[in-house]
Amino acid sequence: MVNTRFEVVGWMKYAEEDIFEDGCQLDSTTTSFGGDDRWSAPTVSNLVEQLRAFVPFTSDGDAMQLDACEELGRIDISGMETIDGNEPTVSQLEDWKRGEYRLWYVTYTFQVERVTRETIALDGVTA
């Protein structure tokens, strides 16, 4: 039996402090890696749903890029986070706009692969 799925193993996260009036602060860039997380789905659409559920903020279609940076299979999902990596509340966003709260613009990057697995016969194989 042949089984084809779409999979992601691991992720990268880029973050920059975003000051409302001044934009992203290049001197604040950080990178994180998560190599143990795995997602698998029968369709790319199902896989994208899983990835959107993983990121800690609500993302709309404009915040996601497929084949990002012209790299086949790359998905970038971007949004705002607090210093603790959570989605900001409405009041935190309002405070940020007044310069009273710090937020980070983050991009999570995933690499999608199509994986085909096939059951094989083991008769005649010696252990």
Secondary structure, DSSP 8 states (H G I E B T S, - for coil): -EEEEEEEEEEEEEEEEEETTTEE-GGG-EEEEEEEEEEEESSHHHHHHHHHHHSSS---GGGEEETGGG-TTEEEEEEEE-TTS----HHHHHHHHTTSS-EEEEEEEEEEEEEEEE----TT---
